[in-house]
Amino acid sequence: MSVTGKAGSIARRGVKVQRRIAITQALFWPALVLTGVVIGTAMLLTARRTNRRPSPTAADTIEEAPLPGSPAASA
């Protein structure tokens, strides 16, 4: 292979690498924005889902205390 042939091969390889770098850079920001949108949507849906659940009322959360002197009180 001649010197000019080697130089052309190296130049083609360099162009291929530059093209790949340019494509990667061009796709980076849209991918980053899309990831943010997906994460934001997931957080919003999770927040809405947790707000739909009925909140426990005071009657649901009060536990009955055992009466003094009962076997459950001494346990």
N, C-alpha and C positions, 0 to 999 in steps of 0.2 A: 504494500500500500504506500502510495506516495505521500509526501509531506502535505500537499494540498488536500489530498483525500482524507488524511487524518484530521486536518484542521476543519474540514467540512463536517466530519463526523462529530467532532467535539462541539462545533457550533450548533448542530442539530440537537445534540443532547442538551446543550444549554438552553435552547429555545423550548424544548419539552419541559425542562425543570421550571423555567420562568412561567410557562403556561399553567402548569399545575399550581404554582404559588399564586398566580393571579386568580385562578378559579377558587382556590381555598379562601383567599381574602374576600372575594366577592360573595361567597356563600356564608362567611362567618357571621356577619351582622344580621342577615335575615334569620339565620338559625338561632341566634341569641335572642332576637325579638320574639320569635315563635315559641321558644322555650319559656320566656317570661309570660307570654299570653297563656300558655298551657298551665303553668304553675298558678297564675292568678285565677284562672277559671276553676281549677281544682280547689283552691282555697275558698273561693266564693261559694261553690257548690257545697263544700263541707260545712261552711258557716251557716248556710241556709238550712241544711239538713239538721244540724244540731239545734237550730232555733225552732224547728217544727215540732220537736218532741215536747210533749206536755210537761210542764215543770211540776215537780212534786208539790203538793199542797202541805200545809202545816199538819193536817190530820194524817197524811201519809208518812211523815217523817217522825212523828212522836211515837216513841216506843213506850209501851206500858211498863212502868216500874213494878217490881214485885212488892207485894204488901209486906210490911215489917212482921217478922215472926213466921213467915211462910218458909217452906223448905227451899224455894228458889232464892230467897233473900240471903240465906246462909251459904249458898253455893258459890 
